[in-house]
Amino acid sequence: MKICVSVLVCVALLGTPGRAIEASPIAKIIQMISDLQAKILAEGAESQRIYEEFAEFCEHRSKDLQYDIKTGKDEKAELEATIAKEDAKAGALSEKIDELAGAIATDEADLKKATEIREKEYADFSAEEKELLEVIDMIKRAIGILEREMAKSGAAMVQLKNSGGVLEALNVLVHASALNAQDGEKLTALIQNSKQAAEDEDAGAPAAATYEGHSSGIIETLENLLEEAEGQLSEARKKETSSKNNYEMLKQSLEGDIANANKDLDASKKALAVSGETKATAQGDLAVTSKALAADIATLEDLHKDCLTKAQDFEAETKSRSEELKALAEAKKILKETTAGAEAQTYGLNQESFLQITSKASLAQFEALKLVRKLAREENSPALAQLASRLEMTVRTSNAQGADPFAKVKGLISDMIASLEEAADADATEKAFCDKELAETRAKKEDKTAEIKKLSTQIDQASTRSAKLKEEVAALQKALADLMSAQAAMDKLRAEESEAYKKNRAELEQGLQGVKLALKVLSDYYDSDASHNAAEGAGSSIIGLLEVAESDLEKELAEVIATEEMAAATYDKETKENTVDKATKDQDVKYKSKEADELDAAVAEATADKTGVEAELAPVLKYLATLEDRCIAKAETYEEKKAKREAKIAGLKEALSILEGQSAFLQRKVRRARVSRSLM
């Protein structure tokens, strides 16, 4: 089409005065105004496109930042709650640790003091037992010696029987070497002490001197001493057994308390360390979250300022552009309406000089027709072929009639030029339309696609997080169920243990009370009258067994009580731990379930948004396909473009040579015509 226009212009120039070949200054000014208007409109369209993209960016970026700020505030509140919770927990644990440390120190001090007392009691008992055993052995040996010596006859027997008392009898035995001096001294001291104690206790009883003269009285005195020593030994052993049992019970109780307290102390320290670690982690996360939140808030504020400034600038730019277009349109209108006559007089030529050109015009006509035909053939253009035929017919008719051939040629060429210009304008308009619509539609496609991708990412992330939270909630709920089941089993077991303890303790206390009562009855019986000593050996054995049974029952009762106390303490401790654990897990379930619900709601909202964007994208894609079918032509090869370009160049060069020759001829003729008119 451009080649056709070039040819038509060349042909038209053959019938146009020399000065009309170039556009007049006023025409150039109008054309420059038109070009400037087109440029301003193009700049306005580009500015509008850029602003719309920026406005959409502002909207999306603002939504993203608002979502991030909301999420950051929620995370910050949750982290602050965690820190406050851990502070309270740490305070309670620190107080508990101090209490446990104090209790352990007190129990250890009590145990140490009780152990020292017990060691002193045991040392005193051991010394006393050793001394009493030596005394009993010595008395038994003395009685045996006396009984043997009394059964003998001789001087020793006579001396023993004639002795004035127990002490003299012991001296006789010592001198007779029947008893060593050390044992004699000990027995003498023991008898003197016993005699003195008896005189102090019963001043009215008959003195030992009244029957010291008889041998049977000496043995009876020693047997009384033996019974007293054995009674002291039994009482000392009984007291030692009771002291030992009491110490063992106290020791077991204190050690149990210390062990439980140490266990609680270790657990509390571990819990305090875990709480401190959790708090430190939460504080670190809070610092990061707070920093990111502040940055998002500042970014959102800057974004609002930038977007507002850009909108104001765009509004001012649009207003200025509209005013400029209005001024250009008014100036163009004024030029067209007021300069037509002045332009014709200033820049036009007299047509008479053109009519005087005959032979050269015919040659130019022939060359122009030849050029049009050649180009029509080379370009395979029906429009140019038809034009060449009409030009040839017009020239022949005009020559035969003697008329000006260029008047009709001008009309034909003007019509063709107008038609081609309209087609060129239509092509230009179509191209502008295609460029604008393709750019806008592709931009919309990219925006919608990016938005869908972003929403898909948000949906995937939220769905993954929600699924993970639901798994954690399910695990927590299972753990809670297991915890409640274990607590129920503990409650049942504790009730059974408590019931068994009450029953066992009642039976042990009843049995211990019975043993003590039987022991008291027998002890009172054998201690009430000396005549009961006949069965003293068997009675002592029974009493000894009763004392052993009493000790065993007391020890068993102490163990039962200590076991119950330990079991109760363990139950209370585990129950408290389970209560704390349950409360913690319940809170975790609550917060995680809430977060999962919020994420599900966000997923549903994002899914709805995605569906809406996809619905908006579908017509965009359809319209884009229509535009591409309409606006995107099949590309020509390089050889085709090169051949057409060379053909255009050759045709234009040939037309240019014709025009240059004809233009010089026309200019000479015009000058001659003007000179002739001036001479006339």
C-alpha positions as CSV (number, residue, x, y, z in Angstrom):
1,M,0.0,0.0,0.0
2,K,2.9,2.3,0.7
3,I,4.3,1.6,-2.8
4,C,0.9,2.5,-4.3
5,V,0.9,5.8,-2.4
6,S,4.4,6.6,-3.6
7,V,3.6,5.9,-7.2
8,L,0.4,8.0,-7.0
9,V,2.3,10.8,-5.4
10,C,4.9,10.7,-8.2
11,V,2.1,10.7,-10.8
12,A,0.3,13.6,-9.1
13,L,3.5,15.6,-9.0
14,L,3.6,15.5,-12.8
15,G,0.4,17.6,-12.9
16,T,1.4,19.9,-10.0
17,P,3.4,23.2,-10.2
18,G,7.0,23.1,-9.1
19,R,6.4,24.9,-5.8
20,A,3.6,22.6,-4.9
21,I,5.9,19.6,-4.7
22,E,6.9,20.6,-1.2
23,A,4.4,21.3,1.5
24,S,3.8,24.9,2.6
25,P,5.1,26.1,6.0
26,I,1.5,26.4,7.2
27,A,0.7,22.9,6.2
28,K,3.9,21.7,7.9
29,I,2.8,23.6,11.0
30,I,-0.6,21.9,10.9
31,Q,1.1,18.6,10.4
32,M,3.4,19.2,13.3
33,I,0.4,20.1,15.5
34,S,-1.2,16.8,14.4
35,D,1.9,14.9,15.1
36,L,2.2,16.5,18.5
37,Q,-1.4,15.7,19.3
38,A,-0.8,12.1,18.4
39,K,2.4,12.0,20.5
40,I,0.5,13.5,23.5
41,L,-2.3,11.0,23.1
42,A,0.2,8.1,22.9
43,E,2.0,9.4,26.0
44,G,-1.3,9.7,27.8
45,A,-2.2,6.2,26.9
46,E,1.2,4.9,28.1
47,S,0.9,7.0,31.3
48,Q,-2.6,5.6,31.9
49,R,-1.3,2.1,31.5
50,I,1.6,2.7,33.8
51,Y,-0.6,4.3,36.4
52,E,-3.1,1.4,36.3
53,E,-0.3,-1.1,36.8
54,F,1.0,1.0,39.7
55,A,-2.5,1.3,41.2
56,E,-3.0,-2.4,41.0
57,F,0.5,-2.9,42.5
58,C,-0.5,-0.6,45.4
59,E,-3.7,-2.5,46.0
60,H,-2.1,-5.9,46.0
61,R,0.9,-4.8,48.0
62,S,-1.3,-3.1,50.5
63,K,-3.4,-6.3,51.0
64,D,-0.2,-8.3,51.4
65,L,1.2,-5.9,54.0
66,Q,-2.1,-5.7,55.9
67,Y,-2.2,-9.5,56.0
68,D,1.4,-9.7,57.2
69,I,0.7,-7.0,59.9
70,K,-2.4,-8.9,61.1
71,T,-0.4,-12.1,61.3
72,G,2.5,-10.4,63.0
73,K,0.2,-8.8,65.6
74,D,-1.3,-12.2,66.3
75,E,2.1,-13.9,66.6
76,K,3.3,-11.1,68.8
77,A,0.3,-11.4,71.2
78,E,0.8,-15.2,71.3
79,L,4.5,-14.8,72.1
80,E,3.8,-12.2,74.8
81,A,1.3,-14.5,76.4
82,T,3.8,-17.3,76.2
83,I,6.5,-15.2,77.9
84,A,4.0,-14.1,80.7
85,K,3.0,-17.7,81.2
86,E,6.6,-18.8,81.4
87,D,7.4,-16.0,83.8
88,A,4.6,-17.0,86.2
89,K,5.6,-20.7,85.8
90,A,9.3,-19.8,86.5
91,G,8.3,-17.8,89.6
92,A,6.2,-20.7,91.0
93,L,9.0,-23.2,90.2
94,S,11.6,-21.0,91.9
95,E,9.5,-20.7,95.0
96,K,8.9,-24.5,95.0
97,I,12.7,-25.1,94.6
98,D,13.4,-22.8,97.5
99,E,10.8,-24.6,99.7
100,L,12.1,-28.1,98.6
101,A,15.8,-27.1,99.3
102,G,14.8,-25.8,102.7
103,A,12.8,-29.0,103.5
104,I,15.7,-31.2,102.3
105,A,18.2,-29.2,104.5
106,T,16.0,-29.5,107.5
107,D,15.4,-33.3,107.0
108,E,19.1,-33.9,106.5
109,A,19.9,-32.0,109.6
110,D,17.3,-33.9,111.6
111,L,18.6,-37.2,110.2
112,K,22.2,-36.3,111.0
113,K,21.2,-35.3,114.6
114,A,19.1,-38.5,115.0
115,T,22.0,-40.6,113.7
116,E,24.4,-39.0,116.2
117,I,22.0,-39.6,119.1
118,R,21.4,-43.2,117.9
119,E,25.1,-43.9,117.7
120,K,25.6,-42.6,121.2
121,E,22.7,-44.7,122.5
122,Y,24.1,-47.8,120.8
123,A,27.5,-47.2,122.3
124,D,26.0,-46.7,125.8
125,F,23.9,-49.9,125.3
126,S,26.9,-51.9,124.1
127,A,29.0,-50.9,127.1
128,E,26.1,-51.6,129.5
129,E,25.3,-54.9,127.9
130,K,29.0,-56.0,128.0
131,E,29.2,-55.1,131.7
132,L,26.0,-56.9,132.6
133,L,26.9,-60.0,130.7
134,E,30.2,-60.1,132.5
135,V,28.4,-59.6,135.9
136,I,25.9,-62.3,135.1
137,D,28.7,-64.7,134.0
138,M,30.7,-63.9,137.1
139,I,27.7,-64.4,139.5
140,K,26.8,-67.7,137.8
141,R,30.4,-68.9,138.2
142,A,30.4,-67.8,141.8
143,I,27.1,-69.6,142.6
144,G,28.5,-72.7,140.9
145,I,31.7,-72.5,142.9
146,L,29.8,-72.1,146.1
147,E,27.6,-75.0,145.4
148,R,30.6,-77.2,144.6
149,E,32.5,-76.1,147.6
150,M,29.6,-76.6,149.9
151,A,29.2,-80.1,148.7
152,K,32.8,-80.8,149.7
153,S,34.2,-81.5,153.2
154,G,37.3,-80.3,154.8
155,A,38.9,-77.2,156.2
156,A,37.7,-75.1,153.3
157,M,34.1,-76.1,153.9
158,V,34.5,-75.5,157.6
159,Q,35.9,-72.0,157.0
160,L,33.1,-71.3,154.5
161,K,30.4,-72.3,156.9
162,N,31.9,-70.5,159.8
163,S,32.3,-67.3,157.8
164,G,30.5,-64.4,159.3
165,G,28.8,-63.3,156.1
166,V,28.8,-63.2,152.2
167,L,31.8,-60.9,152.1
168,E,33.8,-63.2,154.4
169,A,32.7,-66.2,152.3
170,L,34.0,-64.6,149.2
171,N,37.3,-63.9,150.9
172,V,37.5,-67.5,151.9
173,L,36.9,-68.6,148.2
174,V,39.5,-66.1,147.0
175,H,42.1,-67.4,149.6
176,A,41.2,-71.0,148.6
177,S,41.9,-70.1,145.0
178,A,38.4,-71.1,144.0
179,L,37.7,-67.6,142.8
180,N,40.2,-65.1,141.3
181,A,40.9,-61.9,143.1
182,Q,39.5,-59.7,140.3
183,D,36.1,-61.5,140.3
184,G,36.1,-61.4,144.1
185,E,36.6,-57.6,144.1
186,K,33.9,-57.1,141.5
187,L,31.4,-59.3,143.4
188,T,32.3,-57.6,146.7
189,A,31.6,-54.2,145.2
190,L,28.4,-55.4,143.6
191,I,27.1,-56.9,146.9
192,Q,28.0,-53.8,148.8
193,N,26.2,-51.6,146.3
194,S,23.2,-53.9,146.3
195,K,23.2,-54.0,150.1
196,Q,23.3,-50.2,150.2
197,A,20.5,-49.9,147.7
198,A,18.3,-52.4,149.6
199,E,18.9,-50.6,152.9
200,D,17.9,-47.3,151.2
201,E,14.8,-48.8,149.6
202,D,13.5,-50.7,152.7
203,A,14.9,-49.6,156.0
204,G,12.5,-52.0,158.0
205,A,13.5,-55.2,156.1
206,P,15.7,-57.8,158.0
207,A,19.3,-57.2,157.5
208,A,21.4,-59.6,155.6
209,A,23.5,-60.3,158.7
210,T,20.6,-62.2,160.2
211,Y,21.0,-64.9,157.6
212,E,24.5,-64.4,156.4
213,G,25.6,-67.1,158.7
214,H,23.9,-69.8,156.7
215,S,25.4,-71.1,153.4
216,S,22.0,-71.1,151.7
217,G,21.7,-67.4,152.4
218,I,24.9,-66.7,150.5
219,I,23.7,-68.5,147.4
220,E,20.3,-66.8,147.6
221,T,21.9,-63.4,147.8
222,L,24.0,-64.2,144.7
223,E,20.9,-65.5,142.9
224,N,19.0,-62.3,143.8
225,L,21.9,-60.3,142.3
226,L,21.8,-62.6,139.2
227,E,18.1,-62.0,138.8
228,E,18.6,-58.3,139.1
229,A,21.4,-58.2,136.6
230,E,19.4,-60.3,134.1
231,G,16.4,-57.9,134.6
232,Q,18.6,-55.0,133.9
233,L,20.0,-56.7,130.8
234,S,16.5,-57.5,129.6
235,E,15.3,-53.9,130.2
236,A,18.4,-52.5,128.5
237,R,17.8,-54.8,125.5
238,K,14.2,-53.9,125.3
239,K,15.0,-50.2,125.5
240,E,17.7,-50.7,122.8
241,T,15.2,-52.5,120.6
242,S,12.6,-49.7,121.0
243,S,15.2,-47.0,120.4
244,K,16.5,-48.8,117.3
245,N,13.0,-49.3,115.9
246,N,12.1,-45.7,116.5
247,Y,15.3,-44.6,114.8
248,E,14.7,-46.9,111.8
249,M,11.2,-45.6,111.4
250,L,12.4,-42.0,111.7
251,K,15.3,-42.6,109.4
252,Q,13.0,-44.3,106.8
253,S,10.5,-41.5,107.0
254,L,13.2,-38.8,106.7
255,E,15.0,-40.6,103.9
256,G,11.7,-41.1,102.0
257,D,10.9,-37.4,102.5
258,I,14.4,-36.4,101.3
259,A,14.3,-38.8,98.3
260,N,10.8,-37.5,97.3
261,A,12.0,-33.9,97.8
262,N,15.1,-34.5,95.8
263,K,13.0,-36.0,93.0
264,D,10.6,-33.1,93.1
265,L,13.6,-30.7,93.2
266,D,15.2,-32.3,90.1
267,A,11.9,-32.2,88.3
268,S,11.4,-28.6,89.3
269,K,14.9,-27.6,88.2
270,K,14.4,-29.4,84.8
271,A,11.0,-27.7,84.4
272,L,12.5,-24.3,85.3
273,A,15.3,-24.9,82.7
274,V,12.7,-25.9,80.1
275,S,10.6,-22.9,81.0
276,G,13.6,-20.6,80.7
277,E,14.5,-22.1,77.3
278,T,10.9,-21.7,76.2
279,K,10.9,-18.1,77.4
280,A,14.2,-17.3,75.7
281,T,13.0,-18.8,72.5
282,A,9.8,-16.8,72.7
283,Q,11.7,-13.6,73.5
284,G,13.9,-14.2,70.4
285,D,10.9,-14.9,68.2
286,L,9.2,-11.8,69.7
287,A,12.1,-9.6,68.9
288,V,12.2,-10.9,65.3
289,T,8.4,-10.6,65.0
290,S,8.3,-7.1,66.5
291,K,11.0,-6.0,64.1
292,A,9.3,-7.5,61.1
293,L,5.9,-6.0,62.2
294,A,7.4,-2.5,62.6
295,A,9.1,-2.8,59.2
296,D,5.7,-3.9,57.6
297,I,3.9,-1.0,59.3
298,A,6.5,1.5,58.1
299,T,6.5,-0.1,54.6
300,L,2.7,0.2,54.5
301,E,2.8,3.9,55.5
302,D,5.5,4.6,52.9
303,L,3.4,2.7,50.3
304,H,0.3,4.8,51.1
305,K,2.3,8.0,50.8
306,D,3.9,6.9,47.5
307,C,0.6,5.7,46.0
308,L,-1.1,8.9,47.1
309,T,1.7,11.0,45.6
310,K,1.6,9.0,42.4
311,A,-2.1,9.5,42.1
312,Q,-1.9,13.2,42.6
313,D,1.0,13.5,40.1
314,F,-1.0,11.4,37.6
315,E,-4.1,13.6,38.1
316,A,-2.1,16.8,37.6
317,E,-0.3,15.3,34.5
318,T,-3.7,14.2,33.0
319,K,-5.1,17.6,33.6
320,S,-2.1,19.3,32.0
321,R,-2.2,17.0,29.0
322,S,-5.9,17.7,28.5
323,E,-5.3,21.4,28.6
324,E,-2.4,21.1,26.1
325,L,-4.5,19.0,23.7
326,K,-7.3,21.5,23.9
327,A,-4.9,24.4,23.1
328,L,-3.4,22.5,20.2
329,A,-6.8,21.6,18.8
330,E,-7.9,25.2,19.0
331,A,-4.7,26.5,17.3
332,K,-5.1,23.9,14.5
333,K,-8.7,24.9,14.0
334,I,-7.8,28.5,13.7
335,L,-5.0,27.8,11.2
336,K,-7.3,25.8,9.0
337,E,-10.1,28.3,9.1
338,T,-8.1,31.5,8.6
339,T,-5.0,30.7,6.4
340,A,-6.4,28.9,3.4
341,G,-6.5,32.0,1.1
342,A,-3.3,33.5,2.3
343,E,-1.5,30.1,1.8
344,A,-2.8,29.8,-1.8
345,Q,-1.6,33.3,-2.7
346,T,1.7,33.0,-1.0
347,Y,2.8,29.4,-1.9
348,G,0.6,28.6,-5.1
349,L,1.6,28.8,-8.9
350,N,-0.3,30.0,-11.9
351,Q,-1.7,27.0,-13.9
352,E,-1.2,28.7,-17.2
353,S,2.5,28.0,-17.1
354,F,1.8,24.4,-16.7
355,L,-0.5,24.3,-19.8
356,Q,2.3,25.7,-22.0
357,I,4.3,22.5,-21.3
358,T,3.3,20.0,-24.0
359,S,6.1,17.7,-25.4
360,K,7.8,17.2,-22.0
361,A,4.4,16.6,-20.4
362,S,3.6,13.9,-22.9
363,L,6.9,12.2,-22.2
364,A,6.3,12.5,-18.5
365,Q,2.9,11.0,-19.0
366,F,4.3,8.1,-20.9
367,E,7.0,7.5,-18.3
368,A,4.5,7.8,-15.4
369,L,2.2,5.2,-17.1
370,K,5.1,2.9,-17.7
371,L,6.2,3.2,-14.1
372,V,2.7,2.5,-12.8
373,R,2.3,-0.6,-15.0
374,K,5.7,-1.9,-14.1
375,L,5.0,-1.6,-10.4
376,A,1.5,-3.0,-10.7
377,R,3.1,-6.0,-12.4
378,E,5.9,-6.4,-10.0
379,E,3.8,-6.0,-6.9
380,N,0.9,-7.9,-8.4
381,S,-1.4,-5.0,-7.3
382,P,-4.8,-5.0,-9.0
383,A,-5.4,-1.4,-7.7
384,L,-2.2,-0.1,-9.6
385,A,-3.1,-2.1,-12.7
386,Q,-6.6,-0.6,-12.8
387,L,-5.1,2.9,-12.1
388,A,-2.7,2.5,-15.0
389,S,-5.6,1.6,-17.4
390,R,-7.7,4.5,-16.3
391,L,-4.7,6.9,-16.6
392,E,-4.0,5.6,-20.2
393,M,-7.7,6.0,-21.1
394,T,-7.9,9.4,-19.6
395,V,-4.8,10.7,-21.4
396,R,-5.9,9.4,-24.8
397,T,-9.4,10.9,-24.4
398,S,-8.0,14.2,-23.3
399,N,-5.4,14.4,-26.1
400,A,-8.1,13.6,-28.7
401,Q,-10.4,16.3,-27.3
402,G,-7.6,18.8,-26.8
403,A,-8.4,19.0,-23.1
404,D,-6.1,19.1,-20.2
405,P,-5.4,15.4,-19.3
406,F,-4.1,16.2,-15.8
407,A,-7.4,17.6,-14.6
408,K,-9.0,14.2,-14.7
409,V,-5.8,12.4,-13.7
410,K,-5.7,14.6,-10.6
411,G,-9.2,13.6,-9.8
412,L,-8.4,9.9,-10.2
413,I,-5.2,10.2,-8.3
414,S,-6.8,12.3,-5.5
415,D,-9.5,9.7,-5.2
416,M,-7.0,6.9,-5.1
417,I,-4.8,8.8,-2.6
418,A,-7.8,9.5,-0.4
419,S,-8.8,5.8,-0.6
420,L,-5.3,4.6,0.2
421,E,-4.9,7.2,2.9
422,E,-8.1,6.0,4.5
423,A,-6.8,2.4,4.2
424,A,-3.5,3.4,5.7
425,D,-5.3,5.3,8.5
426,A,-7.5,2.2,9.0
427,D,-4.3,0.1,9.1
428,A,-2.7,2.5,11.5
429,T,-5.8,2.6,13.7
430,E,-6.0,-1.2,13.6
431,K,-2.4,-1.4,14.6
432,A,-2.8,1.1,17.4
433,F,-5.9,-0.7,18.5
434,C,-4.1,-4.1,18.4
435,D,-1.0,-2.7,20.2
436,K,-3.1,-1.1,22.9
437,E,-5.5,-4.0,23.4
438,L,-2.8,-6.7,23.2
439,A,-0.6,-4.8,25.7
440,E,-3.5,-4.2,28.1
441,T,-4.9,-7.8,27.7
442,R,-1.5,-9.4,28.2
443,A,-0.9,-7.2,31.2
444,K,-4.2,-8.3,32.7
445,K,-3.4,-11.9,31.9
446,E,0.0,-11.6,33.7
447,D,-1.6,-9.8,36.7
448,K,-4.4,-12.4,37.0
449,T,-2.0,-15.3,36.5
450,A,0.4,-13.8,39.2
451,E,-2.6,-13.3,41.5
452,I,-3.7,-16.9,41.0
453,K,-0.2,-18.1,41.6
454,K,0.1,-16.0,44.8
455,L,-3.4,-17.2,46.0
456,S,-2.4,-20.8,45.2
457,T,0.8,-20.4,47.3
458,Q,-1.2,-18.9,50.2
459,I,-3.7,-21.7,50.0
460,D,-1.0,-24.4,49.9
461,Q,0.9,-22.8,52.8
462,A,-2.3,-22.3,54.9
463,S,-3.5,-25.8,54.1
464,T,-0.2,-27.4,55.1
465,R,0.0,-25.4,58.3
466,S,-3.7,-26.2,59.1
467,A,-3.1,-30.0,58.5
468,K,0.0,-29.9,60.7
469,L,-1.9,-28.1,63.5
470,K,-4.8,-30.6,63.2
471,E,-2.3,-33.5,63.5
472,E,-0.8,-31.8,66.6
473,V,-4.3,-31.3,68.0
474,A,-5.2,-35.0,67.4
475,A,-1.9,-36.0,69.1
476,L,-2.6,-33.7,72.0
477,Q,-6.2,-35.0,72.3
478,K,-4.9,-38.6,72.3
479,A,-2.3,-37.7,74.9
480,L,-5.1,-36.1,77.0
481,A,-7.2,-39.2,76.7
482,D,-4.2,-41.4,77.7
483,L,-3.5,-39.0,80.6
484,M,-7.1,-39.1,81.9
485,S,-7.1,-42.9,81.5
486,A,-3.8,-43.1,83.5
487,Q,-5.2,-40.7,86.1
488,A,-8.3,-42.8,86.5
489,A,-6.2,-45.9,86.9
490,M,-4.1,-44.1,89.4
491,D,-7.2,-43.0,91.3
492,K,-8.5,-46.5,91.4
493,L,-5.2,-48.0,92.5
494,R,-4.7,-45.3,95.1
495,A,-8.2,-46.0,96.5
496,E,-7.4,-49.7,96.7
497,E,-4.0,-49.1,98.3
498,S,-5.6,-46.7,100.8
499,E,-8.3,-49.2,101.7
500,A,-5.7,-52.0,102.1
501,Y,-3.5,-49.7,104.2
502,K,-6.4,-48.9,106.6
503,K,-7.2,-52.5,107.0
504,N,-3.6,-53.6,107.4
505,R,-2.8,-50.8,109.8
506,A,-5.8,-51.6,112.0
507,E,-4.8,-55.3,112.1
508,L,-1.2,-54.4,112.9
509,E,-2.2,-51.9,115.6
510,Q,-4.6,-54.5,117.1
511,G,-1.9,-57.2,117.1
512,L,0.7,-54.9,118.5
513,Q,-1.7,-53.8,121.3
514,G,-2.4,-57.5,122.1
515,V,1.4,-58.4,122.2
516,K,2.0,-55.4,124.5
517,L,-0.9,-56.4,126.7
518,A,0.3,-60.0,127.0
519,L,3.9,-58.8,127.7
520,K,2.6,-56.6,130.4
521,V,0.6,-59.3,132.0
522,L,3.5,-61.8,132.1
523,S,6.0,-59.2,133.2
524,D,3.7,-58.0,136.1
525,Y,3.2,-61.7,137.1
526,Y,6.8,-62.7,137.2
527,D,7.8,-59.4,138.8
528,S,5.1,-59.4,141.5
529,D,6.4,-62.2,143.7
530,A,9.7,-64.0,144.2
531,S,7.9,-67.4,144.5
532,H,7.1,-67.2,140.8
533,N,10.8,-67.7,139.9
534,A,10.3,-71.4,139.6
535,A,9.1,-71.0,136.1
536,E,11.4,-68.0,135.4
537,G,13.3,-69.7,132.6
538,A,10.3,-70.6,130.5
539,G,8.7,-67.2,131.4
540,S,11.8,-65.4,130.3
541,S,11.8,-67.2,127.0
542,I,8.1,-66.3,126.4
543,I,8.7,-62.7,127.3
544,G,11.7,-62.6,125.0
545,L,9.7,-63.9,122.1
546,L,6.9,-61.5,122.9
547,E,9.5,-58.6,122.8
548,V,10.8,-59.9,119.5
549,A,7.2,-60.1,118.2
550,E,6.5,-56.6,119.5
551,S,9.6,-55.3,117.7
552,D,8.6,-57.1,114.4
553,L,5.1,-55.7,114.6
554,E,6.3,-52.2,115.3
555,K,8.8,-52.4,112.4
556,E,6.1,-53.8,110.1
557,L,3.7,-51.1,111.2
558,A,6.3,-48.4,110.6
559,E,7.0,-49.8,107.1
560,V,3.3,-49.9,106.3
561,I,2.9,-46.3,107.4
562,A,6.0,-45.2,105.5
563,T,5.0,-47.0,102.4
564,E,1.5,-45.4,102.6
565,E,2.9,-42.0,103.1
566,M,5.3,-42.4,100.2
567,A,2.6,-43.8,98.0
568,A,0.2,-40.9,98.9
569,A,3.0,-38.4,98.3
570,T,3.8,-39.9,94.9
571,Y,0.1,-40.0,94.0
572,D,-0.3,-36.3,95.0
573,K,2.8,-35.3,93.1
574,E,1.8,-37.2,89.9
575,T,-1.8,-35.9,90.2
576,K,-0.5,-32.3,90.4
577,E,1.8,-32.9,87.4
578,N,-1.1,-34.5,85.5
579,T,-3.3,-31.5,86.3
580,V,-0.6,-29.1,85.1
581,D,0.1,-31.2,82.0
582,K,-3.7,-31.4,81.3
583,A,-4.1,-27.7,81.6
584,T,-1.1,-27.1,79.3
585,K,-2.4,-29.5,76.7
586,D,-5.9,-28.1,76.9
587,Q,-4.6,-24.7,76.2
588,D,-2.5,-26.0,73.3
589,V,-5.5,-27.7,71.9
590,K,-7.5,-24.5,72.2
591,Y,-5.0,-22.2,70.6
592,K,-4.0,-24.7,67.9
593,S,-7.6,-25.5,67.1
594,K,-8.4,-21.7,66.9
595,E,-5.4,-21.2,64.6
596,A,-6.4,-24.1,62.4
597,D,-10.0,-22.8,62.1
598,E,-8.6,-19.3,61.2
599,L,-6.3,-20.9,58.6
600,D,-9.3,-22.9,57.2
601,A,-11.3,-19.7,56.9
602,A,-8.4,-18.1,55.2
603,V,-8.1,-21.0,52.8
604,A,-11.8,-20.8,52.0
605,E,-11.5,-17.1,51.4
606,A,-8.4,-17.5,49.3
607,T,-10.1,-20.3,47.4
608,A,-13.1,-18.1,46.7
609,D,-10.8,-15.3,45.6
610,K,-8.9,-17.6,43.4
611,T,-12.1,-18.9,41.8
612,G,-13.2,-15.3,41.2
613,V,-9.8,-14.4,39.7
614,E,-9.9,-17.5,37.5
615,A,-13.4,-16.5,36.4
616,E,-12.0,-13.1,35.5
617,L,-9.0,-14.6,33.7
618,A,-11.1,-16.9,31.5
619,P,-12.7,-14.1,29.4
620,V,-9.3,-12.3,29.3
621,L,-7.7,-15.4,27.8
622,K,-10.6,-15.8,25.3
623,Y,-10.3,-12.1,24.3
624,L,-6.5,-12.4,24.0
625,A,-6.9,-15.4,21.7
626,T,-9.3,-13.4,19.5
627,L,-6.9,-10.4,19.4
628,E,-4.0,-12.6,18.5
629,D,-6.0,-14.2,15.7
630,R,-7.0,-10.8,14.5
631,C,-3.8,-8.8,15.0
632,I,-0.8,-11.1,14.7
633,A,-0.1,-11.7,11.1
634,K,2.1,-14.4,9.6
635,A,5.7,-13.2,9.5
636,E,7.4,-12.7,6.2
637,T,10.8,-14.3,5.5
638,Y,13.9,-12.2,5.2
639,E,14.2,-12.9,1.4
640,E,10.6,-11.7,0.8
641,K,11.2,-8.6,2.8
642,K,14.5,-8.0,1.0
643,A,12.9,-8.5,-2.5
644,K,10.0,-6.1,-1.7
645,R,12.4,-3.6,-0.3
646,E,14.6,-3.7,-3.4
647,A,11.6,-3.3,-5.6
648,K,10.4,-0.3,-3.7
649,I,13.8,1.3,-3.8
650,A,14.2,0.7,-7.6
651,G,10.7,2.1,-8.3
652,L,11.2,5.1,-6.1
653,K,14.6,5.8,-7.7
654,E,13.1,5.6,-11.2
655,A,10.1,7.8,-10.1
656,L,12.6,10.2,-8.5
657,S,14.6,10.6,-11.7
658,I,11.4,11.3,-13.7
659,L,10.2,13.8,-11.2
660,E,13.6,15.5,-11.0
661,G,13.7,15.9,-14.8
662,Q,10.1,17.0,-15.0
663,S,10.5,19.4,-12.1
664,A,13.5,21.2,-13.7
665,F,11.5,21.5,-17.0
666,L,8.5,22.8,-15.2
667,Q,10.5,25.3,-13.3
668,R,12.2,26.7,-16.5
669,K,8.8,27.0,-18.3
670,V,7.3,28.8,-15.3
671,R,10.1,31.3,-15.2
672,R,9.7,31.9,-18.9
673,A,6.0,32.4,-18.5
674,R,6.4,34.9,-15.7
675,V,9.0,36.9,-17.7
676,S,6.7,37.0,-20.7
677,R,3.8,38.3,-18.6
678,S,6.0,40.9,-17.0
679,L,7.2,42.1,-20.5
680,M,3.6,42.4,-21.6
